[in-house]
Amino acid sequence: MKKRPLGLVAIVVYKSFAALLLMVTAIARFIIDIKKLPSFRR
């Protein structure tokens, strides 16, 4: 099993972190938008 270059590992970690952060932000905004709309309240 060859060792991966550190740069490649760093890029993969950074991209997965960025994607996760983007997803969390999108979900948070979606939840906030739903809470602001009175029609969704039951």
Summary of the structure (lengths in Angstrom):
residues: 42
radius of gyration: 18.2
end to end distance: 56.4
largest distance: 56.9
contacts: 66
relative contact order: 0.09
helix: 81%
strand: 0%
